[in-house]
Amino acid sequence: MSATVRLTNTRLAAYSLPALPIAAFATPLTIYAPPFYATDMGLGLAAVGTIFMVARFWDLFTDPVMGALSDRFPSRWGRRRHWMVIAIPILMLSTVLVMFPNWFAGAHGSGAYLLGTLLLLYVGFTLLTISHIAWGAELTDDYHERSRVQGWREFAHLGSMALVLMIPAALEQTGHALSNVVKMNAMGWYVLALTPIAIFIAVRFVGERPVKRAPNPIGFKTAVKVLAQNPFLRRIVIADLFIHVPSAIRASVFIFYVAAIIEMPEWSAVIMLSYFAAGPIAVPLWVKVSKDLSKHKAAALGVLLHVAVTLAYLLPGKGDALLFAGLFFASGIVYAGVPFLIRAMVADIVDYDRLQTGQDRAGLFYATVTTTMKVGGALGIGLGYPLLALIGFNPSGPNEQAQLDGLRYVYAFIPAVSELLVVYLLYRFPLDEAAQIRLREQLAARDASR
């Protein structure tokens, strides 16, 4: 495919569909599952924080392995799509185990059950996410088209988060005292119905571009060394880590924050829904901003604005559900461009690596940044819950003013400080549009000489 070919909206929409189940898995796992297993299933804050952190660190092994397999073992369908199909049964089984623990005797209060089911789920999640993102990076070589591809994917991702959050939001507004297990089961049914349909449509109707095989493959040790020495990747990995740690802290503590600070737990899903409802609205705007400013400066601007909104989370108090929802909506607007612009920047880094090594290793590169996302998520839960336990916060209440102030500090101030480093790392990113065009010209010249 030529670098100047503009991908059709229909093709991009079909490609984006697997982002629907990806988001449907991520949302309950990040927001609802930790407090559900800590309170309803009786495991406690410290234990659940540790289990989720350990399970996420499992991805330090599975992500690079999956990235390497995806790059090296294609099928007649291409390099990516067959791995997504393989992920379906793994994800279906693990969804039942994680989202329907009430079906299984012995699951209540069992840390071993939670850890084992999470490890299985994350294997399937890795198969799907890395293959899908790498596939998108290979649809085009154009600097701005890559933003558009990842923008479509992010639009679907955020839209699905909004849809899955409508389930507990609707249940909360029925006026009945529904248990958390009912909400978890309802979201589980949504995931089970969506996963095979979305993946089938994408795999069936969106092809893969042929990728040239390197004439002289490099060894594993050399490949890892070059990967570690890549200056652009190092910068992105650090930035991505310091984005996802505060994000995971906020997400895992959110339910407690609404209950203890706002004192309106029945509005938790509606407030969270306002964030994800804003995202799809803002994605097209950030695609345009990235075209005007460049990807890295647009992403830096989004993070800076998000720092300001995060600090404003300290303002709402008892009964301020509408104010908190408004801040969440603003947060969704300013932050919508950051994740997909970083993923689009990784595609440009793959060009640099291909020039250095002669290899096309999109799967391995996206496995690296996917790992930072998951490790950041693990650290967020692994730090957030023990911090709450350290300050003596009681998720079931009541709490003294000191514990409530500590909860505010953990939820808003620590994440805002962490994100300030990201602003610097992204704004100073050296691989801009002009540099990427030079890379493509050098690659084209080398390919022609061969």
Summary of the structure (lengths in Angstrom):
residues: 450
radius of gyration: 21.4
end to end distance: 18.8
largest distance: 72.3
contacts: 1641
relative contact order: 0.15
helix: 80%
strand: 0%
